[in-house]
Amino acid sequence: MKKLLFLGLLPIIALADCASLMAKYEAPEPESKTMKQIERWVNKKVKDPKDASILKECMVARAADNPNQVSVAGK
């Protein structure tokens, strides 16, 4: 039962972690960037490999296919 509860809370924990990392590194809004722009930004600004992989994953999920339109890659 405890495992099920933990697995149910995992996405909430991940979202909170993503928001805190975005604030920590003053990340741009991913909806206004392409996936390549986000990858370049993370590689240039984030030195901690663990933080970089988490931040890149959650930002790319919200990245725009085309920042000039209202389409999002993660949807």
C-alpha angles and dihedrals in degrees: 000000000000091000091053091050092049092049090049091054095045096090091049091051091048092051092049090049091050093051092049092048091049089052093044094054095032090237122193120248105277093214089069095050136067122237091256092051090051092049091051092047093050093046091051101041109030116068100175107087094208093051090043095055094047094045094046092050096050095041094048090053088060097038121123121249086211116006090207091063133050097252122120125202095220094059 
